[in-house]
Amino acid sequence: MSDDTPRIPPLEVERWVNSPPLTPEALRGRVVLLDIWEYTCVNWIRTSPYLRAWHRDYADLGLSVVGLHAPEFAFGRDAATIERGVREHGLTYPVALDNDFRVWEALGNFAWPARYLFDAGGRLAARWIGEGEYDRTEARIRELLVDRAPGVDLPPVTPEAARFAATEQPSYADVTEETYIGADRRVPGSVRLSGEWRTSGDHVELAGGTGEITLPFNAGEVNLVAHPGPSGRAAVRVLLDGRPLDGERGADVDPDGVAHVDRAAMFRLVAGASRGDRVLTLVTDQPGFRAYVFTFGP
């Protein structure tokens, strides 16, 4: 590689989780996978099993997986919130909280999730933006581990990456794109609000009474990033095409058709829905409840 190949940037962040502060110098001699993530991002959540698997199978062989959390929403700057997210997602590798986006900007990054792979000399070897290509990512990790220590006895490819390579991936054609609800990024007509809502840049908040959010969509899966507000808990009734959910309930909806929002997080509302012109309605009477963005899957 040429001398102008990008290197691991200074990891100057506000806080570290699962590790004392790390530096490029401390990581020298190890293959480094720097994962840029956001704990409410569904695209990253679908990536996380592979990250855990690579840390599990290759950490003792010279790989350092380092998570770099860059917050999309204001609540994502709270260290306690992110530490809870780290636990909920089962992350045991080092995580840096890049609240000021210093490392993000040093990398020239522009999206979540993103994976930057550096060789044992700290030089950038590969980059992936978004989901997918997990089999290729792992193959490149293995190549760099062999370059680092010729003759290293590598385990079989992780079951996670092997399944990905052998499985036909679902099509995202015509799936509704992520739908932001706050004023800064809301597309006119994408959602309808009924009731007394206060609109902020990145979310809407119920001021009082009963509020409804109506969302037309075409997808098999619908998720919502939400915050319960000052009460710490908000009950949200979920209706699909005007009826209570039955077999299309997401993992965070109770059998009675209610999602209990008890923290700032992403909540799975609809799963396994037939594709087509569908309408999702959310109803709540909890003052302070906040809704940020809908995300979708095939």
PyMOL commands that set and color helices and strands:
alter all, ss='L'
color gray80, all
select helices_A, chain A and resi 24-27+42-61+74-77+79-88+102-107+134-148+159-166
alter helices_A, ss='H'
color red, helices_A
select strands_A, chain A and resi 15-17+31-37+63-69+95-97+114-118+124-129+179-180+192-199+204-217+221-227+234-240+243-244+258-261+265-270+278-284+290-297
alter strands_A, ss='S'
color yellow, strands_A
deselect
rebuild
show_as cartoon
